[in-house]
Amino acid sequence: MANTVTFYLQEFSPSVPKQVWYSVTAIKNYDNSTLSDMDLQKNEKEGAPERYVVALYKYRKQIPLDGSFHIYGDSDYPTIRNINDIPQNLYPHHKLIWWYLEKFRK
């Protein structure tokens, strides 16, 4: 199993271990998360999508629910009209981050 996770090829994403590392780091830095982490177009640092999900969770009550907010800041993704719609529209590994935050950061 470790070999599968370590050597699983990703076409456009970092390797699975890097994604796990970015996710754990983003969760650990929850308190340092800022609104600017929600702007993926301006944030091209490694682990930015994972920091985005943490910021999205942290600032979820500040998201406009008028249909103007797109997941991942991209008009190709769904708009959000209800906070409860957010997790189902995230990438699978980002759903796991959201689940963890809901479970342990309420």
Biopython code that builds the backbone (N, CA, C, O; Angstrom):
import numpy as np
from Bio.PDB.StructureBuilder import StructureBuilder

atoms = [
    (1, "MET", "N", (0.829, -1.187, 0.000)),
    (1, "MET", "CA", (0.000, 0.000, 0.000)),
    (1, "MET", "C", (0.879, 1.258, 0.000)),
    (1, "MET", "O", (0.589, 2.232, -0.695)),
    (2, "ALA", "N", (1.953, 1.217, 0.789)),
    (2, "ALA", "CA", (2.851, 2.373, 0.839)),
    (2, "ALA", "C", (3.452, 2.661, -0.531)),
    (2, "ALA", "O", (3.581, 3.821, -0.922)),
    (3, "ASN", "N", (3.821, 1.609, -1.264)),
    (3, "ASN", "CA", (4.364, 1.805, -2.610)),
    (3, "ASN", "C", (3.332, 2.428, -3.533)),
    (3, "ASN", "O", (3.661, 3.307, -4.330)),
    (4, "THR", "N", (2.083, 1.979, -3.434)),
    (4, "THR", "CA", (1.028, 2.525, -4.277)),
    (4, "THR", "C", (0.836, 4.009, -4.008)),
    (4, "THR", "O", (0.733, 4.806, -4.940)),
    (5, "VAL", "N", (0.789, 4.377, -2.739)),
    (5, "VAL", "CA", (0.592, 5.782, -2.379)),
    (5, "VAL", "C", (1.801, 6.616, -2.791)),
    (5, "VAL", "O", (1.645, 7.720, -3.314)),
    (6, "THR", "N", (2.976, 6.108, -2.565)),
    (6, "THR", "CA", (4.196, 6.856, -2.858)),
    (6, "THR", "C", (4.432, 7.036, -4.352)),
    (6, "THR", "O", (4.851, 8.106, -4.793)),
    (7, "PHE", "N", (4.166, 6.004, -5.122)),
    (7, "PHE", "CA", (4.508, 6.049, -6.541)),
    (7, "PHE", "C", (3.301, 6.238, -7.459)),
    (7, "PHE", "O", (3.438, 6.149, -8.679)),
    (8, "TYR", "N", (2.135, 6.496, -6.896)),
    (8, "TYR", "CA", (0.945, 6.723, -7.713)),
    (8, "TYR", "C", (1.149, 7.988, -8.531)),
    (8, "TYR", "O", (1.371, 9.066, -7.980)),
    (9, "LEU", "N", (1.072, 7.850, -9.837)),
    (9, "LEU", "CA", (1.340, 8.997, -10.711)),
    (9, "LEU", "C", (0.158, 9.953, -10.745)),
    (9, "LEU", "O", (-0.998, 9.535, -10.799)),
    (10, "GLN", "N", (0.464, 11.221, -10.713)),
    (10, "GLN", "CA", (-0.528, 12.277, -10.808)),
    (10, "GLN", "C", (-0.269, 13.026, -12.106)),
    (10, "GLN", "O", (0.873, 13.367, -12.414)),
    (11, "GLU", "N", (-1.322, 13.280, -12.862)),
    (11, "GLU", "CA", (-1.123, 14.002, -14.111)),
    (11, "GLU", "C", (-0.874, 15.489, -13.882)),
    (11, "GLU", "O", (0.059, 16.060, -14.447)),
    (12, "PHE", "N", (-1.710, 16.117, -13.051)),
    (12, "PHE", "CA", (-1.616, 17.565, -12.877)),
    (12, "PHE", "C", (-1.415, 17.968, -11.429)),
    (12, "PHE", "O", (-1.230, 19.151, -11.144)),
    (13, "SER", "N", (-1.447, 17.035, -10.527)),
    (13, "SER", "CA", (-1.336, 17.339, -9.099)),
    (13, "SER", "C", (-0.004, 16.832, -8.572)),
    (13, "SER", "O", (0.658, 16.011, -9.208)),
    (14, "PRO", "N", (0.377, 17.325, -7.414)),
    (14, "PRO", "CA", (1.585, 16.773, -6.797)),
    (14, "PRO", "C", (1.342, 15.311, -6.403)),
    (14, "PRO", "O", (0.208, 14.832, -6.437)),
    (15, "SER", "N", (2.390, 14.630, -6.040)),
    (15, "SER", "CA", (2.268, 13.233, -5.616)),
    (15, "SER", "C", (1.363, 13.135, -4.386)),
    (15, "SER", "O", (1.133, 14.124, -3.691)),
    (16, "VAL", "N", (0.863, 11.951, -4.135)),
    (16, "VAL", "CA", (-0.027, 11.738, -2.992)),
    (16, "VAL", "C", (0.657, 12.123, -1.677)),
    (16, "VAL", "O", (0.046, 12.822, -0.868)),
    (17, "PRO", "N", (1.913, 11.689, -1.429)),
    (17, "PRO", "CA", (2.556, 12.106, -0.173)),
    (17, "PRO", "C", (2.655, 13.630, -0.032)),
    (17, "PRO", "O", (2.485, 14.162, 1.065)),
    (18, "LYS", "N", (2.930, 14.333, -1.141)),
    (18, "LYS", "CA", (2.986, 15.804, -1.068)),
    (18, "LYS", "C", (1.614, 16.381, -0.745)),
    (18, "LYS", "O", (1.503, 17.311, 0.053)),
    (19, "GLN", "N", (0.564, 15.833, -1.362)),
    (19, "GLN", "CA", (-0.790, 16.314, -1.070)),
    (19, "GLN", "C", (-1.123, 16.112, 0.406)),
    (19, "GLN", "O", (-1.719, 16.983, 1.040)),
    (20, "VAL", "N", (-0.735, 14.963, 0.945)),
    (20, "VAL", "CA", (-0.969, 14.693, 2.371)),
    (20, "VAL", "C", (-0.187, 15.697, 3.211)),
    (20, "VAL", "O", (-0.716, 16.251, 4.174)),
    (21, "TRP", "N", (1.069, 15.930, 2.847)),
    (21, "TRP", "CA", (1.908, 16.886, 3.580)),
    (21, "TRP", "C", (1.297, 18.291, 3.537)),
    (21, "TRP", "O", (1.211, 18.962, 4.566)),
    (22, "TYR", "N", (0.877, 18.731, 2.357)),
    (22, "TYR", "CA", (0.266, 20.052, 2.225)),
    (22, "TYR", "C", (-1.015, 20.136, 3.053)),
    (22, "TYR", "O", (-1.289, 21.163, 3.673)),
    (23, "SER", "N", (-1.788, 19.072, 3.061)),
    (23, "SER", "CA", (-3.046, 19.060, 3.815)),
    (23, "SER", "C", (-2.792, 19.162, 5.312)),
    (23, "SER", "O", (-3.429, 19.957, 6.003)),
    (24, "VAL", "N", (-1.865, 18.360, 5.810)),
    (24, "VAL", "CA", (-1.541, 18.381, 7.242)),
    (24, "VAL", "C", (-0.985, 19.746, 7.630)),
    (24, "VAL", "O", (-1.354, 20.294, 8.669)),
    (25, "THR", "N", (-0.110, 20.290, 6.813)),
    (25, "THR", "CA", (0.467, 21.608, 7.092)),
    (25, "THR", "C", (-0.606, 22.696, 7.104)),
    (25, "THR", "O", (-0.604, 23.561, 7.980)),
    (26, "ALA", "N", (-1.517, 22.654, 6.139)),
    (26, "ALA", "CA", (-2.593, 23.652, 6.084)),
    (26, "ALA", "C", (-3.478, 23.566, 7.324)),
    (26, "ALA", "O", (-3.853, 24.589, 7.897)),
    (27, "ILE", "N", (-3.808, 22.355, 7.734)),
    (27, "ILE", "CA", (-4.650, 22.175, 8.925)),
    (27, "ILE", "C", (-3.918, 22.667, 10.167)),
    (27, "ILE", "O", (-4.511, 23.338, 11.012)),
    (28, "LYS", "N", (-2.641, 22.339, 10.283)),
    (28, "LYS", "CA", (-1.858, 22.794, 11.438)),
    (28, "LYS", "C", (-1.789, 24.316, 11.509)),
    (28, "LYS", "O", (-1.726, 24.886, 12.598)),
    (29, "ASN", "N", (-1.800, 24.974, 10.352)),
    (29, "ASN", "CA", (-1.702, 26.436, 10.297)),
    (29, "ASN", "C", (-3.068, 27.108, 10.198)),
    (29, "ASN", "O", (-3.171, 28.235, 9.713)),
    (30, "TYR", "N", (-4.094, 26.438, 10.645)),
    (30, "TYR", "CA", (-5.465, 26.951, 10.599)),
    (30, "TYR", "C", (-5.550, 28.363, 11.178)),
    (30, "TYR", "O", (-6.147, 29.251, 10.569)),
    (31, "ASP", "N", (-4.960, 28.567, 12.337)),
    (31, "ASP", "CA", (-5.056, 29.873, 13.006)),
    (31, "ASP", "C", (-4.360, 30.985, 12.219)),
    (31, "ASP", "O", (-4.699, 32.158, 12.381)),
    (32, "ASN", "N", (-3.402, 30.635, 11.380)),
    (32, "ASN", "CA", (-2.683, 31.625, 10.579)),
    (32, "ASN", "C", (-3.308, 31.839, 9.208)),
    (32, "ASN", "O", (-2.826, 32.657, 8.423)),
    (33, "SER", "N", (-4.372, 31.111, 8.919)),
    (33, "SER", "CA", (-5.049, 31.224, 7.631)),
    (33, "SER", "C", (-5.691, 32.603, 7.504)),
    (33, "SER", "O", (-6.275, 33.122, 8.455)),
    (34, "THR", "N", (-5.571, 33.188, 6.309)),
    (34, "THR", "CA", (-6.130, 34.518, 6.075)),
    (34, "THR", "C", (-7.104, 34.471, 4.897)),
    (34, "THR", "O", (-7.141, 33.500, 4.141)),
    (35, "LEU", "N", (-7.876, 35.523, 4.760)),
    (35, "LEU", "CA", (-8.789, 35.623, 3.619)),
    (35, "LEU", "C", (-8.040, 35.571, 2.289)),
    (35, "LEU", "O", (-8.583, 35.093, 1.294)),
    (36, "SER", "N", (-6.820, 36.050, 2.262)),
    (36, "SER", "CA", (-6.052, 36.037, 1.011)),
    (36, "SER", "C", (-5.741, 34.609, 0.558)),
    (36, "SER", "O", (-5.465, 34.392, -0.622)),
    (37, "ASP", "N", (-5.779, 33.642, 1.457)),
    (37, "ASP", "CA", (-5.573, 32.246, 1.070)),
    (37, "ASP", "C", (-6.721, 31.730, 0.202)),
    (37, "ASP", "O", (-6.591, 30.691, -0.445)),
    (38, "MET", "N", (-7.839, 32.449, 0.187)),
    (38, "MET", "CA", (-8.982, 32.036, -0.620)),
    (38, "MET", "C", (-8.876, 32.516, -2.068)),
    (38, "MET", "O", (-9.743, 32.207, -2.885)),
    (39, "ASP", "N", (-7.839, 33.254, -2.388)),
    (39, "ASP", "CA", (-7.660, 33.737, -3.754)),
    (39, "ASP", "C", (-6.621, 32.874, -4.461)),
    (39, "ASP", "O", (-5.432, 33.192, -4.458)),
    (40, "LEU", "N", (-7.079, 31.781, -5.067)),
    (40, "LEU", "CA", (-6.162, 30.850, -5.725)),
    (40, "LEU", "C", (-5.505, 31.444, -6.955)),
    (40, "LEU", "O", (-4.406, 31.027, -7.323)),
    (41, "GLN", "N", (-6.144, 32.403, -7.599)),
    (41, "GLN", "CA", (-5.569, 33.001, -8.799)),
    (41, "GLN", "C", (-4.302, 33.791, -8.454)),
    (41, "GLN", "O", (-3.400, 33.888, -9.286)),
    (42, "LYS", "N", (-4.217, 34.342, -7.273)),
    (42, "LYS", "CA", (-3.044, 35.126, -6.874)),
    (42, "LYS", "C", (-2.067, 34.317, -6.027)),
    (42, "LYS", "O", (-0.947, 34.762, -5.778)),
    (43, "ASN", "N", (-2.480, 33.141, -5.586)),
    (43, "ASN", "CA", (-1.677, 32.344, -4.671)),
    (43, "ASN", "C", (-1.201, 31.086, -5.390)),
    (43, "ASN", "O", (-1.941, 30.110, -5.506)),
    (44, "GLU", "N", (0.023, 31.118, -5.863)),
    (44, "GLU", "CA", (0.559, 29.980, -6.603)),
    (44, "GLU", "C", (1.616, 29.216, -5.813)),
    (44, "GLU", "O", (2.369, 28.432, -6.391)),
    (45, "LYS", "N", (1.681, 29.433, -4.508)),
    (45, "LYS", "CA", (2.649, 28.726, -3.678)),
    (45, "LYS", "C", (2.260, 27.253, -3.583)),
    (45, "LYS", "O", (1.104, 26.884, -3.791)),
    (46, "GLU", "N", (3.242, 26.426, -3.267)),
    (46, "GLU", "CA", (2.952, 25.011, -3.061)),
    (46, "GLU", "C", (1.962, 24.859, -1.921)),
    (46, "GLU", "O", (2.080, 25.525, -0.892)),
    (47, "GLY", "N", (0.997, 23.992, -2.104)),
    (47, "GLY", "CA", (-0.002, 23.749, -1.071)),
    (47, "GLY", "C", (-1.113, 24.773, -1.034)),
    (47, "GLY", "O", (-1.936, 24.763, -0.119)),
    (48, "ALA", "N", (-1.149, 25.666, -2.025)),
    (48, "ALA", "CA", (-2.175, 26.713, -2.037)),
    (48, "ALA", "C", (-3.599, 26.146, -2.051)),
    (48, "ALA", "O", (-4.456, 26.676, -1.344)),
    (49, "PRO", "N", (-3.889, 25.094, -2.824)),
    (49, "PRO", "CA", (-5.259, 24.572, -2.793)),
    (49, "PRO", "C", (-5.678, 24.046, -1.410)),
    (49, "PRO", "O", (-6.834, 24.185, -1.011)),
    (50, "GLU", "N", (-4.747, 23.455, -0.705)),
    (50, "GLU", "CA", (-5.058, 22.956, 0.632)),
    (50, "GLU", "C", (-5.262, 24.118, 1.608)),
    (50, "GLU", "O", (-6.144, 24.070, 2.465)),
    (51, "ARG", "N", (-4.442, 25.157, 1.470)),
    (51, "ARG", "CA", (-4.641, 26.354, 2.310)),
    (51, "ARG", "C", (-5.964, 27.013, 1.953)),
    (51, "ARG", "O", (-6.645, 27.561, 2.820)),
    (52, "TYR", "N", (-6.325, 26.962, 0.685)),
    (52, "TYR", "CA", (-7.616, 27.499, 0.229)),
    (52, "TYR", "C", (-8.767, 26.816, 0.961)),
    (52, "TYR", "O", (-9.674, 27.490, 1.451)),
    (53, "VAL", "N", (-8.739, 25.500, 1.040)),
    (53, "VAL", "CA", (-9.830, 24.757, 1.680)),
    (53, "VAL", "C", (-9.908, 25.104, 3.168)),
    (53, "VAL", "O", (-11.002, 25.258, 3.711)),
    (54, "VAL", "N", (-8.769, 25.226, 3.818)),
    (54, "VAL", "CA", (-8.759, 25.597, 5.241)),
    (54, "VAL", "C", (-9.336, 27.004, 5.413)),
    (54, "VAL", "O", (-10.149, 27.232, 6.309)),
    (55, "ALA", "N", (-8.925, 27.938, 4.570)),
    (55, "ALA", "CA", (-9.459, 29.306, 4.643)),
    (55, "ALA", "C", (-10.949, 29.319, 4.317)),
    (55, "ALA", "O", (-11.718, 30.049, 4.942)),
    (56, "LEU", "N", (-11.351, 28.521, 3.350)),
    (56, "LEU", "CA", (-12.756, 28.417, 2.982)),
    (56, "LEU", "C", (-13.579, 27.961, 4.179)),
    (56, "LEU", "O", (-14.662, 28.489, 4.430)),
    (57, "TYR", "N", (-13.071, 26.994, 4.908)),
    (57, "TYR", "CA", (-13.769, 26.518, 6.105)),
    (57, "TYR", "C", (-13.784, 27.604, 7.186)),
    (57, "TYR", "O", (-14.825, 27.893, 7.776)),
    (58, "LYS", "N", (-12.633, 28.187, 7.430)),
    (58, "LYS", "CA", (-12.506, 29.187, 8.494)),
    (58, "LYS", "C", (-13.404, 30.403, 8.251)),
    (58, "LYS", "O", (-14.005, 30.931, 9.188)),
    (59, "TYR", "N", (-13.493, 30.840, 7.012)),
    (59, "TYR", "CA", (-14.245, 32.048, 6.674)),
    (59, "TYR", "C", (-15.571, 31.740, 5.962)),
    (59, "TYR", "O", (-16.127, 32.604, 5.284)),
    (60, "ARG", "N", (-16.065, 30.531, 6.115)),
    (60, "ARG", "CA", (-17.269, 30.089, 5.404)),
    (60, "ARG", "C", (-18.487, 30.963, 5.682)),
    (60, "ARG", "O", (-19.358, 31.091, 4.822)),
    (61, "LYS", "N", (-18.563, 31.555, 6.847)),
    (61, "LYS", "CA", (-19.721, 32.387, 7.182)),
    (61, "LYS", "C", (-19.635, 33.779, 6.547)),
    (61, "LYS", "O", (-20.587, 34.557, 6.611)),
    (62, "GLN", "N", (-18.497, 34.085, 5.938)),
    (62, "GLN", "CA", (-18.329, 35.366, 5.257)),
    (62, "GLN", "C", (-18.508, 35.251, 3.743)),
    (62, "GLN", "O", (-18.403, 36.246, 3.026)),
    (63, "ILE", "N", (-18.772, 34.062, 3.269)),
    (63, "ILE", "CA", (-18.939, 33.838, 1.836)),
    (63, "ILE", "C", (-20.298, 34.369, 1.395)),
    (63, "ILE", "O", (-21.313, 34.041, 2.009)),
    (64, "PRO", "N", (-20.335, 35.178, 0.350)),
    (64, "PRO", "CA", (-21.622, 35.659, -0.153)),
    (64, "PRO", "C", (-22.424, 34.483, -0.735)),
    (64, "PRO", "O", (-21.900, 33.696, -1.524)),
    (65, "LEU", "N", (-23.675, 34.379, -0.343)),
    (65, "LEU", "CA", (-24.523, 33.276, -0.796)),
    (65, "LEU", "C", (-25.496, 33.724, -1.881)),
    (65, "LEU", "O", (-26.578, 33.158, -2.036)),
    (66, "ASP", "N", (-25.096, 34.742, -2.623)),
    (66, "ASP", "CA", (-25.957, 35.294, -3.668)),
    (66, "ASP", "C", (-25.649, 34.720, -5.051)),
    (66, "ASP", "O", (-26.151, 35.219, -6.057)),
    (67, "GLY", "N", (-24.830, 33.680, -5.101)),
    (67, "GLY", "CA", (-24.477, 33.072, -6.375)),
    (67, "GLY", "C", (-23.253, 33.675, -7.027)),
    (67, "GLY", "O", (-22.890, 33.282, -8.136)),
    (68, "SER", "N", (-22.608, 34.618, -6.366)),
    (68, "SER", "CA", (-21.432, 35.263, -6.945)),
    (68, "SER", "C", (-20.126, 34.563, -6.563)),
    (68, "SER", "O", (-19.072, 34.872, -7.119)),
    (69, "PHE", "N", (-20.190, 33.631, -5.626)),
    (69, "PHE", "CA", (-18.980, 32.954, -5.161)),
    (69, "PHE", "C", (-18.872, 31.581, -5.812)),
    (69, "PHE", "O", (-19.766, 30.747, -5.679)),
    (70, "HIS", "N", (-17.758, 31.358, -6.520)),
    (70, "HIS", "CA", (-17.491, 30.068, -7.162)),
    (70, "HIS", "C", (-16.456, 29.294, -6.361)),
    (70, "HIS", "O", (-15.479, 29.862, -5.873)),
    (71, "ILE", "N", (-16.679, 28.008, -6.233)),
    (71, "ILE", "CA", (-15.679, 27.148, -5.603)),
    (71, "ILE", "C", (-14.375, 27.271, -6.390)),
    (71, "ILE", "O", (-14.389, 27.337, -7.619)),
    (72, "TYR", "N", (-13.281, 27.299, -5.695)),
    (72, "TYR", "CA", (-11.946, 27.437, -6.261)),
    (72, "TYR", "C", (-11.775, 28.743, -7.036)),
    (72, "TYR", "O", (-10.806, 28.892, -7.781)),
    (73, "GLY", "N", (-12.701, 29.691, -6.872)),
    (73, "GLY", "CA", (-12.587, 30.986, -7.520)),
    (73, "GLY", "C", (-12.627, 30.914, -9.032)),
    (73, "GLY", "O", (-12.086, 31.784, -9.714)),
    (74, "ASP", "N", (-13.259, 29.892, -9.555)),
    (74, "ASP", "CA", (-13.268, 29.643, -10.995)),
    (74, "ASP", "C", (-14.706, 29.474, -11.468)),
    (74, "ASP", "O", (-15.464, 28.686, -10.902)),
    (75, "SER", "N", (-15.073, 30.209, -12.497)),
    (75, "SER", "CA", (-16.456, 30.162, -12.989)),
    (75, "SER", "C", (-16.825, 28.809, -13.595)),
    (75, "SER", "O", (-18.000, 28.558, -13.866)),
    (76, "ASP", "N", (-15.848, 27.943, -13.810)),
    (76, "ASP", "CA", (-16.137, 26.588, -14.287)),
    (76, "ASP", "C", (-16.665, 25.693, -13.161)),
    (76, "ASP", "O", (-17.145, 24.589, -13.420)),
    (77, "TYR", "N", (-16.578, 26.159, -11.935)),
    (77, "TYR", "CA", (-17.044, 25.384, -10.780)),
    (77, "TYR", "C", (-18.370, 25.969, -10.290)),
    (77, "TYR", "O", (-18.712, 27.108, -10.608)),
    (78, "PRO", "N", (-19.108, 25.175, -9.515)),
    (78, "PRO", "CA", (-20.425, 25.634, -9.047)),
    (78, "PRO", "C", (-20.352, 26.890, -8.180)),
    (78, "PRO", "O", (-19.353, 27.158, -7.513)),
    (79, "THR", "N", (-21.448, 27.650, -8.216)),
    (79, "THR", "CA", (-21.592, 28.763, -7.291)),
    (79, "THR", "C", (-22.174, 28.205, -5.999)),
    (79, "THR", "O", (-22.778, 27.133, -5.982)),
    (80, "ILE", "N", (-21.981, 28.946, -4.933)),
    (80, "ILE", "CA", (-22.455, 28.504, -3.618)),
    (80, "ILE", "C", (-23.596, 29.400, -3.174)),
    (80, "ILE", "O", (-23.464, 30.622, -3.111)),
    (81, "ARG", "N", (-24.704, 28.774, -2.873)),
    (81, "ARG", "CA", (-25.869, 29.495, -2.358)),
    (81, "ARG", "C", (-26.210, 29.050, -0.942)),
    (81, "ARG", "O", (-27.101, 29.603, -0.297)),
    (82, "ASN", "N", (-25.481, 28.035, -0.468)),
    (82, "ASN", "CA", (-25.694, 27.511, 0.878)),
    (82, "ASN", "C", (-24.365, 26.936, 1.354)),
    (82, "ASN", "O", (-23.708, 26.202, 0.615)),
    (83, "ILE", "N", (-23.973, 27.256, 2.555)),
    (83, "ILE", "CA", (-22.691, 26.784, 3.092)),
    (83, "ILE", "C", (-22.607, 25.263, 3.059)),
    (83, "ILE", "O", (-21.531, 24.704, 2.848)),
    (84, "ASN", "N", (-23.727, 24.598, 3.266)),
    (84, "ASN", "CA", (-23.728, 23.128, 3.281)),
    (84, "ASN", "C", (-23.438, 22.531, 1.905)),
    (84, "ASN", "O", (-23.158, 21.337, 1.802)),
    (85, "ASP", "N", (-23.501, 23.336, 0.854)),
    (85, "ASP", "CA", (-23.191, 22.858, -0.492)),
    (85, "ASP", "C", (-21.688, 22.804, -0.757)),
    (85, "ASP", "O", (-21.250, 22.150, -1.704)),
    (86, "ILE", "N", (-20.912, 23.469, 0.052)),
    (86, "ILE", "CA", (-19.475, 23.571, -0.211)),
    (86, "ILE", "C", (-18.783, 22.213, -0.245)),
    (86, "ILE", "O", (-18.131, 21.896, -1.239)),
    (87, "PRO", "N", (-18.901, 21.390, 0.816)),
    (87, "PRO", "CA", (-18.116, 20.144, 0.819)),
    (87, "PRO", "C", (-18.375, 19.235, -0.384)),
    (87, "PRO", "O", (-17.444, 18.620, -0.903)),
    (88, "GLN", "N", (-19.604, 19.147, -0.821)),
    (88, "GLN", "CA", (-19.899, 18.239, -1.939)),
    (88, "GLN", "C", (-19.312, 18.719, -3.253)),
    (88, "GLN", "O", (-19.234, 17.944, -4.206)),
    (89, "ASN", "N", (-18.900, 19.970, -3.331)),
    (89, "ASN", "CA", (-18.326, 20.519, -4.554)),
    (89, "ASN", "C", (-16.800, 20.591, -4.532)),
    (89, "ASN", "O", (-16.192, 21.120, -5.462)),
    (90, "LEU", "N", (-16.188, 20.072, -3.493)),
    (90, "LEU", "CA", (-14.731, 20.069, -3.380)),
    (90, "LEU", "C", (-14.144, 18.816, -4.014)),
    (90, "LEU", "O", (-14.833, 17.810, -4.180)),
    (91, "TYR", "N", (-12.867, 18.889, -4.366)),
    (91, "TYR", "CA", (-12.154, 17.698, -4.827)),
    (91, "TYR", "C", (-12.160, 16.674, -3.684)),
    (91, "TYR", "O", (-12.245, 17.055, -2.516)),
    (92, "PRO", "N", (-12.071, 15.390, -4.008)),
    (92, "PRO", "CA", (-12.145, 14.360, -2.961)),
    (92, "PRO", "C", (-11.172, 14.546, -1.793)),
    (92, "PRO", "O", (-11.580, 14.426, -0.638)),
    (93, "HIS", "N", (-9.898, 14.836, -2.068)),
    (93, "HIS", "CA", (-8.971, 14.984, -0.945)),
    (93, "HIS", "C", (-9.246, 16.277, -0.169)),
    (93, "HIS", "O", (-8.892, 16.372, 1.006)),
    (94, "HIS", "N", (-9.864, 17.258, -0.799)),
    (94, "HIS", "CA", (-10.248, 18.476, -0.080)),
    (94, "HIS", "C", (-11.485, 18.226, 0.783)),
    (94, "HIS", "O", (-11.656, 18.862, 1.823)),
    (95, "LYS", "N", (-12.341, 17.308, 0.355)),
    (95, "LYS", "CA", (-13.486, 16.911, 1.190)),
    (95, "LYS", "C", (-12.999, 16.336, 2.505)),
    (95, "LYS", "O", (-13.611, 16.552, 3.551)),
    (96, "LEU", "N", (-11.894, 15.602, 2.451)),
    (96, "LEU", "CA", (-11.324, 15.016, 3.663)),
    (96, "LEU", "C", (-10.837, 16.110, 4.614)),
    (96, "LEU", "O", (-11.037, 16.013, 5.825)),
    (97, "ILE", "N", (-10.203, 17.140, 4.074)),
    (97, "ILE", "CA", (-9.768, 18.273, 4.909)),
    (97, "ILE", "C", (-10.986, 18.919, 5.553)),
    (97, "ILE", "O", (-10.987, 19.180, 6.755)),
    (98, "TRP", "N", (-12.018, 19.177, 4.766)),
    (98, "TRP", "CA", (-13.241, 19.805, 5.275)),
    (98, "TRP", "C", (-13.858, 18.949, 6.381)),
    (98, "TRP", "O", (-14.252, 19.466, 7.427)),
    (99, "TRP", "N", (-13.940, 17.628, 6.141)),
    (99, "TRP", "CA", (-14.502, 16.707, 7.127)),
    (99, "TRP", "C", (-13.706, 16.787, 8.428)),
    (99, "TRP", "O", (-14.289, 16.868, 9.510)),
    (100, "TYR", "N", (-12.378, 16.764, 8.327)),
    (100, "TYR", "CA", (-11.535, 16.827, 9.517)),
    (100, "TYR", "C", (-11.790, 18.121, 10.292)),
    (100, "TYR", "O", (-11.932, 18.100, 11.515)),
    (101, "LEU", "N", (-11.846, 19.234, 9.583)),
    (101, "LEU", "CA", (-12.085, 20.517, 10.246)),
    (101, "LEU", "C", (-13.458, 20.551, 10.909)),
    (101, "LEU", "O", (-13.594, 21.065, 12.019)),
    (102, "GLU", "N", (-14.464, 20.016, 10.249)),
    (102, "GLU", "CA", (-15.797, 19.969, 10.857)),
    (102, "GLU", "C", (-15.803, 19.121, 12.110)),
    (102, "GLU", "O", (-16.465, 19.455, 13.093)),
    (103, "LYS", "N", (-15.079, 18.043, 12.076)),
    (103, "LYS", "CA", (-15.054, 17.096, 13.197)),
    (103, "LYS", "C", (-14.272, 17.632, 14.391)),
    (103, "LYS", "O", (-14.675, 17.443, 15.538)),
    (104, "PHE", "N", (-13.156, 18.300, 14.121)),
    (104, "PHE", "CA", (-12.239, 18.648, 15.203)),
    (104, "PHE", "C", (-12.004, 20.140, 15.432)),
    (104, "PHE", "O", (-11.314, 20.496, 16.387)),
    (105, "ARG", "N", (-12.552, 21.030, 14.593)),
    (105, "ARG", "CA", (-12.320, 22.476, 14.762)),
    (105, "ARG", "C", (-13.575, 23.284, 15.008)),
    (105, "ARG", "O", (-13.532, 24.507, 14.878)),
    (106, "LYS", "N", (-14.668, 22.677, 15.349)),
    (106, "LYS", "CA", (-15.929, 23.417, 15.537)),
    (106, "LYS", "C", (-15.776, 24.482, 16.516)),
    (106, "LYS", "O", (-16.733, 25.204, 16.797)),
]
sb = StructureBuilder()
sb.init_structure("model")
sb.init_model(0)
sb.init_chain("A")
sb.init_seg("    ")
for serial, (resi, resn, name, xyz) in enumerate(atoms, 1):
    if name == "N":
        sb.init_residue(resn, " ", resi, " ")
    sb.init_atom(name, np.array(xyz, "f"), 0.0, 1.0, " ", f" {name:<3s}", serial, name[0])
structure = sb.get_structure()
